[in-house]
């Protein structure tokens, strides 16, 4: 039996990959890193490159281990990547860089049904990030899973416009997207068109998945990066929405008949450095364990109460440096197997 089986964001979780922050660093400056992740610093040379502070790494790794323990208690099988040297240089004929981290496996792979897709990630520093999971992928493949990879993007200088408005900084010269631009709802997938996912990306994904699935491009909603701080399906017919980004005009048509839970204002949380890597809305970055249970940030009491009013229990946990590292519970997890079958929720 294939070890990979994921059809949506809410079926009971059976197996998951949780990332690691060991060796994490901000990569050396380049056009893409500046344009897509650090434009608020004004110039490329001001990007705070280098290893993250030791206390950030140690505290986060401890909190990730606590998350793994809680998931294991719930009967979920947990896998983790081995530590790698992110300071090592990597190069193509067009550019040279170093690595980033293996903190967010959600960005690297997209599991749809029994298929694992390596996505054509938008940052040069993450070009070889799939290597951290190669042994797992081989095991999934041997078990009967389908394993495919999108065409590796060239990511030349012309792919990034450092002077463009948000949402227009990633070029449309070749398919490029992070897996975290996608939310799965059975036969329908939502694909956020943003600075971490271009138009050719959703067209490639639709082509790869075929007629059994419909990939809905979501435009003019959030121009930054991933979808999981903006639109979070909780169960069939119920979706958590970011009121600062989503409105009646840009709400995806697919979700219009769903019940809308508008996320309460976020409690401000700490971050290191001059500017946060993640916005306050990282507080709505949830991991759904099953329809009636989610992992959420214990520093967001208003959100926890709103979820509980909808009959959803909360496992309150914390990633103290989520805004510094740019990811919380959905980002640091990659669901590999959920019980359930492919359905259409329309």
N, C-alpha and C positions, 0 to 999 in steps of 0.2 A: 504494500500500500504506500502511495506517495506520502512523504512527510509533509508536503506542502498542500494546504487546502484553506484558502481564505476567499470569501465571497463578499464580505462587507466589513464594516467597522465595529459591529456589535455582537455577532454570534459568540457564544462562550469560548473564551481564549484557552487554548491547550498548549501552545508552544510559542515562545517569543525569543528574540535576540535583544539583549540589552547592551548598549554601547559601553565604551570605556573612555575615560578622559586622561589616562596615563600617557605622558609624552605630548600632550596637546600644546599647540603653539599657534600664534598668528603668523601666517605665511609671509614670505618676503613680498614687498609691494609689487604690484603689477596693475595693468589697466583694468582687468576684470575685477580684481579684488577691490579696487577703489570704486569703480563704477557701480558694482552690485552690492557691496557690503559696507564700505566705509566712506561714502561721499561727504558725510558731515564733517570730515577732517579737513576738507578744503583742497588739499594737494596730496599727491600720492606719497610723497616722502614723509608725511606726518602719520602714516599708518603705524600703530604701535606693534610692530613685528617682534617676534621672539616668543620664548616659552611663557605660558601662563604662570602666575605666581604659585609657589609651592603650596601655600595654604588653600588656594582655590582648587587645585588638583586633588589634594588629599581629602578635603572636606567633601568634594563632589564624588570622589571614588567611594568614600564611606557611604554616602547617601544612595549611590547606585547599588551598592552591595545590600543595603537595607531594603531597597525596592525588590531586588532579586529574592531576598529571603521571604518577603511578604507574598510575592507571587508564587513561590515554591510551596508555601503553606496552603495556598489556595488550590494546589494541584497542577499548577502551570509548569511545564518544563522550560527551563531558562538556559539559554546559550549566551556565551560572551566571546568577543574577538580577543585574540592574544595581542599583547602590547607590541607596537612597532616603533621604529625610529623615524619620527616625522621630520627630523632635521635633515635627513638624507635628501640629496638633490635628485630631481627627475627632470628629464628634458625631452623635447621633440626637436625636429629641425627648425621649428618656429619660435620656441621659447624655452626658458629654464626656470624652475621654481623649486620650492621645498614643499613639505606636506602640511597638513592642518591637524586633523584629529580623527578618531573613530568613535566620537561621542554620539553621533546621530545616524545610526543605521537606517532610519526612516527615509533619509535623503537618497540613499544609494540604490536600493532595490524596491521593486514593486511586485508584490505577490498578488496574482489575480487567478483565482481558481487553483489549479495545480501547476501554474506557471510562475517562475521567478524571472523578472526582467531586470537586467542591469541597465540603469538609465544613463543617458548621455549628459552627465552633470555639467553645470555651467562654469564652475571654477577650475582653473588649471591645477591648483593645489590639491584637488580631490580626484584627479584624473585616474590615479591608480588605487583609490580607496577600496574598490571591490576585492583587491588582493587580501585584505584583512579577513575576508570571509570565504576564501577559496576552498578550504577544507570542508566547510559546511555546505557550500554549493555542490561540491562533488558528492557528498553524502546524500543531499536532496536528489541529485540527478540519478544516483544509483538506486534510490528508492522508487523511481518512476516519475519524478517531477520533470516538467519541461523547463529547460534553462536556456534563455535567449539573452542576447545583448544588443542594445541599440547601437547603431554605427557610432564609433568614437568621433566626437566632434573635433575639428582642427583647433578651434578656439584661438584663431589669429587675432592680431590687434584690431582688425576691422570688425570683429564681432562685438566690440564694446565701444559705446559712445559715452565718454566721461562727462560731456557737457549737456547731455540730453535730460529731459524731465524724467522723473521716476516713472517706470513702466515702459520706457523707450530706450533704456540703456543697454539691454541685451538685443543684439541683432537677430535677424531672421534669415541668416545665410545658410543655416544647416539646422537639423533638429537638435534641440538642446533643452533639457528640463531635468529638474530634480524630482525624485519619486514623491517627495512631500508636497508637490503641487497637485496631487491627486487624492481624492476621496472615493471609496468604493461603496456603492449601494446596489449590490447584486449585478444585474445586467446593465446598470447605468453607472458611469463613472463621471465625477466632476473634475475638470482640469482647469486650474487657475492660470490664465494667461497673465504673466507678470515678468519681473526682472529675473526670475529663476525658472521660467518656462515660456518658450516662444510658440508662435503659431505652427511652425513646422513640427514642433514637438508633439502637439496634440494630434496632428494629422498622421505622424508616424505611429503614435500609440494606437489610434483607431485602426490603421492598416494592420498593425501587428496582432491586434486582438480579434479582428474579423467581425463578421456580421452578428455574432452572438451577443456583442456588446455595443453600447452607444456611449461614446465619449463626448460629454457636453463641455464645450469651451466656455469658461466663465470670464467675461471681459469687464474691464472698468469697475472692478470691485476693490482689489487691493493691488497696488502697483509694486509693492516691495518684493517679498519672496514667497513663502509657502502658504498653503491654504489653511493649515491647521490652527491658526490663531484668528481665523475669520469665519469659517464654516465647519462645524463639527457635528456630523450625524451621530445621534445617541441611540436610536432604535428606529424601527420602521415607522415613518410618519412624524418623527420628532427630531428637530435639528436645533443646535445651539448656534446663534448668530451674533456677530460682532456689530453692535449698533453704530459704531463710529465709521464702519466701512460698508455695511450692507443696508440697502434701503429698498423701497418698493420699485424704484426704477431699474436697479441693477440686480435685484434678486434673480437667480437663475430660474427659468421657467419650470424646470424639473421640481423645484422645491416649493412652488407657490401653493400647492394643496397640502403641504405638510404643516404640522403644528410648530410654531416658531417660538423658541425660548430665547428671548433677547438677553444677552449676557449683562449682568450688572457691572457697574463701574469697577475697575480693578483697584485693589489696594496697592499703593506704590511699594515696590520692593527694591532691594539694594542692587548695586552694580559697581564694578571696579573700573577705574579709568575715567577719561574725560567724557566719553559718550558710551551709552549702553549698546551692546551688540543686538540685544533683543528688546522689543517694546514692552510696555506694561501688559499688553494683551497676551504675552506668553503665559499669563496666569490662567487662560482658558484652554491651554494646551493639555488635553486630557487623554488618558489611556482608558478606553472602555474594556472592561474585563468580561462583562456580559450586560444584557439590557438593563439590569437593575443594580449594577455596581460599576463604579469608575474610580480610577486613581486621580486625585486632584490635589492642588496646592493648598496646604493647610493655612496659608496666609491670605486666602481669599474667602472669608466667611460668608459674604453676600452670595457668591456663586454657589458655595456648598449648600446654603439654605435653599436657593432657587432649584437646585438639582433634587434635593430631598423632597421639595413640594411636588415634584413630578414623579415621585415614587422611585427615585434613584438613590441608592445608598452610596456613600463616599468612603473610600479608603484614603484618609488624609495623610499626605506625605509631603516631603519638601526636597527641592533641589535649590539650595540657597543661592547658587550662582547661575541660575537659569538665564538671567538677562546678560550676564557677562559672557557666557558661553553660547548664547543664542539658541537655547532649546530646553524644553521641559519634557513631561512624561510621554507625550505622543512622539516627540522628536527622538528621544533616546531609545525607543522601542521599535521593533519590527516584528509584527505578528506573522508567524509562519504557518500556524495551523489553528483554525477555529472549527468547532463542530458546526455543521449546517450544510445546506445545499444551495445551489444557485437558484435565485428567485428574482422576479421582477416586482418592484415596489412602486407601482403607478396606479 
